[in-house]
Amino acid sequence: MATAIFEVDRLSFGAKALRWAQQFEQFCYLQSNDYTDDYSSIEALLAVSAYDEFKATNNKVFHDLEQFRAKYPDQWVLGFFSYDLKNELENLSTPFSNALDFPNAYFFVPRTVIRFIGTTVKIEATAPEKVYQSILTLDLDQSSDENKMGHVQVKNRMSKEEYFKTFEKMMSHIKRGDIYEVNLCQEFYAENTIIDPILTYERLNELSPTPFSAFFKIKDKYIICASPERFLAKRGRTLISQPIKGTAPRGKSMLEDEEIKTGLKNNPKEIAENIMIVDLVRNDMTQSAEAATVTAEKILEVQSFKQVHQLVSTITATQREDLSDVNAIKNLFPPGSMTGAPKVSAMHLCDSYENSRRGVYAGTMGYFAPNGDFDFNVVIRTIIYNHTKQYLSFHTGGALTYNALAEDEYNECLLKASAITAVLNEG
C-alpha cells in the first residue's frame, strides 16, 4: 500500500468518491458532519473493495471475528454486528423471517482507504494517484441514477391500534416488576421499491446530519444510516459509551427551541429513561474494565441535532489488559439503549411482542483502526435496503418506563422517522 495526500474541493470530491465507490462490491463511508467531542477521530472515511472479508456463518461470530482480526492487526477493518447476535449471547430467539437477507455480521479489510481531512484527502491504495484521478475526472451527471428515484410507498408493520395494544402489554410487565424499562420498536417498510442508494443517503444526510452517519454496501445490500449515537469506542485503553435516551423536537424559533431544551433536561420521565440505561451500561462495562475505573463522566447532556434534541450521557472505563477489543464489544452488546432493563428480560419481551425482525437495526456499525482504536455507532435512524429483492425497511422505537403514555411514545416514533419519510417522499 502507498499513501498520497491531495488538495480537493471537499463537497465535490466527496460526492464523486461515493459514486466511484459504487462500482465495487463492498464499501463503507463514515462521516461526522463536523460534530466533534473529546473522542472524535474521523472527519470522514471511505473504505472500498474487500481484500478479505468476514461473514457470519455460525453461532461463534465473536470468536471467529477475533481470529479474522488477528490476521490484520495493523489494518482498517470495517463492518457491522446485527442486533440478532443477541441470540448467540443469551438464550433468546428471533421468530421473524430475515426478509432483507443481511448476514448477522459482516466485516472487510479494504483495498483502498480515503481519509477526508479538512481540504485534503489522504489516499491509501496500491496506486493512490490513479484512484485520485479516477475520482476527480468522474462525471457526476453521467453517474447519477436520479431517474430511479420515485415516491416510496411506506407501510407500517404495526398499526397505531396494534402499537397501543402492544404498549399496554409491555406496561403490564413494567407494573408487575418483570422489567423497569423496555425499548419497543416498530418497522416501516416498502416492497417492489427501487431507490438510488447514494442519492437517498445524500438526501438523508443533508436533512439529518449526525455525528455517526454511515453508508455501507455489500453487493446488492445497503445500510443508509443517520445515527446520532455512539455505542462503544476505544481511545488508547479508554472505553467510551454514550447512550441516548430522551428526545424532543426542535422548536420553530430560537426562544421555543431553548424552552424545549430546558423542558427536556428537566423532564422526570426522560431523566429516568436515561439514568436507567446509564446504570445498565455501567454494569455491562464492568465486565470489560479494570477494577474501579467505570465512570459516568457526563450525565444528561442536551445535544441538539437538526431534527431533534437528545439527552446524552457519557460512560468511560479503562479496558482490561487481558481483554480483546472484540470481547470488549461483546460484553456490552447489544446496545443497552435499544434493549431495556433488565437487559435479557427486556430483549425476551421484545421478541415476544414486536412483529418484525430488527436485523441490522439496533445493532452497531463502525471500524477497527490500524492504531488499535475502534468506534461503533448504534444503528438507528437507518434505512436498510435489498436492491435485488426491492425491499426497503426502517425501524423506530422508544423507551417505555412506568410513567409512559401510549400517544406520546407513538408520536416519538413518528418524530424519529420524520427525516427518513421526508427523504423517501421527496421523489
Secondary structure in CASP SS format (residue, H / E / C, confidence):
PFRMAT SS
TARGET T0000
AUTHOR 0000-0000-0000
METHOD secondary structure of the structure
MODEL  1
M C 1.00
A E 1.00
T E 1.00
A E 1.00
I E 1.00
F E 1.00
E E 1.00
V C 1.00
D C 1.00
R H 1.00
L H 1.00
S H 1.00
F H 1.00
G H 1.00
A H 1.00
K H 1.00
A H 1.00
L H 1.00
R H 1.00
W H 1.00
A H 1.00
Q C 1.00
Q C 1.00
F C 1.00
E C 1.00
Q E 1.00
F E 1.00
C E 1.00
Y E 1.00
L E 1.00
Q E 1.00
S C 1.00
N C 1.00
D C 1.00
Y C 1.00
T C 1.00
D C 1.00
D C 1.00
Y C 1.00
S C 1.00
S C 1.00
I C 1.00
E C 1.00
A E 1.00
L E 1.00
L E 1.00
A E 1.00
V E 1.00
S E 1.00
A E 1.00
Y E 1.00
D E 1.00
E E 1.00
F E 1.00
K E 1.00
A C 1.00
T C 1.00
N C 1.00
N C 1.00
K C 1.00
V H 1.00
F H 1.00
H H 1.00
D H 1.00
L H 1.00
E H 1.00
Q H 1.00
F H 1.00
R H 1.00
A H 1.00
K C 1.00
Y C 1.00
P C 1.00
D C 1.00
Q C 1.00
W C 1.00
V E 1.00
L E 1.00
G E 1.00
F E 1.00
F E 1.00
S C 1.00
Y H 1.00
D H 1.00
L H 1.00
K H 1.00
N H 1.00
E H 1.00
L H 1.00
E C 1.00
N C 1.00
L C 1.00
S C 1.00
T C 1.00
P C 1.00
F C 1.00
S C 1.00
N C 1.00
A C 1.00
L C 1.00
D C 1.00
F C 1.00
P C 1.00
N C 1.00
A E 1.00
Y E 1.00
F E 1.00
F E 1.00
V E 1.00
P E 1.00
R E 1.00
T E 1.00
V E 1.00
I E 1.00
R E 1.00
F E 1.00
I E 1.00
G C 1.00
T C 1.00
T E 1.00
V E 1.00
K E 1.00
I E 1.00
E E 1.00
A E 1.00
T C 1.00
A C 1.00
P H 1.00
E H 1.00
K H 1.00
V H 1.00
Y H 1.00
Q H 1.00
S H 1.00
I H 1.00
L H 1.00
T C 1.00
L C 1.00
D C 1.00
L H 1.00
D H 1.00
Q H 1.00
S H 1.00
S C 1.00
D C 1.00
E H 1.00
N H 1.00
K H 1.00
M C 1.00
G C 1.00
H C 1.00
V C 1.00
Q C 1.00
V C 1.00
K E 1.00
N E 1.00
R C 1.00
M C 1.00
S C 1.00
K H 1.00
E H 1.00
E H 1.00
Y H 1.00
F H 1.00
K H 1.00
T H 1.00
F H 1.00
E H 1.00
K H 1.00
M H 1.00
M H 1.00
S H 1.00
H H 1.00
I H 1.00
K H 1.00
R C 1.00
G C 1.00
D C 1.00
I C 1.00
Y C 1.00
E E 1.00
V E 1.00
N E 1.00
L E 1.00
C E 1.00
Q E 1.00
E E 1.00
F E 1.00
Y E 1.00
A E 1.00
E C 1.00
N C 1.00
T C 1.00
I C 1.00
I C 1.00
D C 1.00
P H 1.00
I H 1.00
L H 1.00
T H 1.00
Y H 1.00
E H 1.00
R H 1.00
L H 1.00
N H 1.00
E H 1.00
L H 1.00
S C 1.00
P C 1.00
T C 1.00
P C 1.00
F E 1.00
S E 1.00
A E 1.00
F E 1.00
F E 1.00
K E 1.00
I E 1.00
K C 1.00
D C 1.00
K E 1.00
Y E 1.00
I E 1.00
I E 1.00
C E 1.00
A E 1.00
S E 1.00
P C 1.00
E C 1.00
R E 1.00
F E 1.00
L E 1.00
A E 1.00
K E 1.00
R E 1.00
G C 1.00
R C 1.00
T E 1.00
L E 1.00
I E 1.00
S E 1.00
Q E 1.00
P C 1.00
I E 1.00
K E 1.00
G E 1.00
T E 1.00
A E 1.00
P E 1.00
R C 1.00
G C 1.00
K C 1.00
S C 1.00
M H 1.00
L H 1.00
E H 1.00
D H 1.00
E H 1.00
E H 1.00
I H 1.00
K H 1.00
T H 1.00
G H 1.00
L H 1.00
K H 1.00
N C 1.00
N C 1.00
P H 1.00
K H 1.00
E H 1.00
I H 1.00
A H 1.00
E H 1.00
N H 1.00
I H 1.00
M H 1.00
I H 1.00
V H 1.00
D H 1.00
L H 1.00
V H 1.00
R H 1.00
N H 1.00
D H 1.00
M H 1.00
T H 1.00
Q C 1.00
S C 1.00
A E 1.00
E C 1.00
A C 1.00
A C 1.00
T C 1.00
V C 1.00
T E 1.00
A E 1.00
E E 1.00
K E 1.00
I E 1.00
L E 1.00
E E 1.00
V E 1.00
Q E 1.00
S E 1.00
F C 1.00
K C 1.00
Q C 1.00
V E 1.00
H E 1.00
Q E 1.00
L E 1.00
V E 1.00
S E 1.00
T E 1.00
I E 1.00
T E 1.00
A E 1.00
T E 1.00
Q E 1.00
R C 1.00
E C 1.00
D C 1.00
L C 1.00
S C 1.00
D H 1.00
V H 1.00
N H 1.00
A H 1.00
I H 1.00
K H 1.00
N H 1.00
L H 1.00
F C 1.00
P C 1.00
P C 1.00
G H 1.00
S H 1.00
M H 1.00
T C 1.00
G E 1.00
A E 1.00
P C 1.00
K H 1.00
V H 1.00
S H 1.00
A H 1.00
M H 1.00
H H 1.00
L H 1.00
C H 1.00
D H 1.00
S H 1.00
Y H 1.00
E C 1.00
N C 1.00
S C 1.00
R C 1.00
R C 1.00
G C 1.00
V C 1.00
Y C 1.00
A C 1.00
G C 1.00
T E 1.00
M E 1.00
G E 1.00
Y E 1.00
F E 1.00
A C 1.00
P C 1.00
N C 1.00
G C 1.00
D C 1.00
F E 1.00
D E 1.00
F E 1.00
N E 1.00
V C 1.00
V C 1.00
I C 1.00
R C 1.00
T E 1.00
I E 1.00
I E 1.00
Y E 1.00
N E 1.00
H C 1.00
T C 1.00
K C 1.00
Q C 1.00
Y E 1.00
L E 1.00
S E 1.00
F E 1.00
H E 1.00
T E 1.00
G E 1.00
G E 1.00
A E 1.00
L E 1.00
T C 1.00
Y C 1.00
N C 1.00
A C 1.00
L C 1.00
A H 1.00
E H 1.00
D H 1.00
E H 1.00
Y H 1.00
N H 1.00
E H 1.00
C H 1.00
L H 1.00
L H 1.00
K H 1.00
A H 1.00
S H 1.00
A H 1.00
I H 1.00
T H 1.00
A H 1.00
V H 1.00
L H 1.00
N H 1.00
E H 1.00
G C 1.00
END
